Amino acid sequence: MGLVYAPITPSNPRYKEVHADRCTILVDTGAMYSCIPEHVAIQLRLEPVDEREVMLADGWRKLCRYVGPIYCVFRSGVASYGLS
């Protein structure tokens, strides 16, 4: 099975005027959380919610900030809320 990609347009529901450009993401059906680059979180003015240690696929552990909320539109209008 190959890699699956999807186009999304992320935004911050708290600031309707703030949005990021449409981008293509890698869909990982086995992931428990979504990850976004730090520069996108800054651009969207996402606020820190929590900080947790995560384990990556290769077993490496890393302390990551959770930010949110984030609103992602994909597939012509289907939306998803969540923390990143």
C-alpha positions in Angstrom: 0.0 0.0 0.0 1.4 3.4 -0.9 1.4 6.7 0.9 -1.9 8.7 1.0 -2.0 12.4 0.7 -4.9 14.9 1.1 -5.2 18.6 0.4 -6.4 20.7 3.4 -6.8 24.4 4.3 -6.1 24.9 8.0 -7.5 27.8 10.0 -8.0 29.0 13.5 -11.8 29.1 14.5 -11.0 31.8 17.1 -9.7 34.2 14.5 -11.7 33.9 11.3 -9.4 36.3 9.5 -6.3 34.0 10.1 -5.8 31.1 7.8 -2.9 29.2 6.2 -2.5 28.5 2.5 -3.9 25.2 1.2 -1.4 22.5 1.7 -1.0 18.8 1.1 -0.7 16.5 4.2 0.4 12.9 4.6 -2.5 10.8 6.0 -1.4 8.3 8.6 -4.3 6.1 9.6 -2.3 4.7 12.5 -1.6 8.0 14.1 -3.3 9.0 17.4 -2.7 12.8 17.0 -2.2 15.2 14.2 1.1 17.1 13.8 1.7 20.4 12.1 4.9 22.4 11.6 5.7 25.0 14.2 5.6 27.8 11.6 2.0 26.9 10.7 1.0 27.0 14.4 2.6 30.5 14.6 0.9 31.7 11.4 -2.5 30.5 12.6 -1.9 32.0 16.1 -2.7 28.7 17.8 -2.4 28.8 21.6 -0.5 26.2 23.7 -2.9 23.8 25.4 -0.5 21.2 26.9 2.9 19.6 26.6 3.4 15.9 26.4 6.1 13.3 25.7 5.4 11.4 22.4 7.0 8.4 20.9 7.7 8.5 17.2 7.5 5.5 14.9 11.2 4.8 15.2 11.0 4.7 19.0 12.5 8.1 19.6 10.8 10.1 22.4 10.2 13.9 22.1 8.5 16.5 24.2 5.9 18.2 22.1 3.6 21.2 22.6 -0.1 20.7 21.9 -1.8 23.7 20.4 -5.2 24.5 19.2 -7.9 24.6 18.3 -7.4 24.0 14.6 -10.0 23.8 11.9 -9.1 21.9 8.7 -11.2 21.9 5.5 -10.7 19.0 3.1 -12.6 17.3 0.3 -14.6 20.3 -0.7 -16.0 21.4 2.6 -15.7 18.5 5.0 -14.3 19.9 8.3 -12.4 18.5 11.2 -11.7 20.1 14.6 -8.9 19.1 16.9 -5.7 19.9 18.7 -2.3 19.5 17.1 
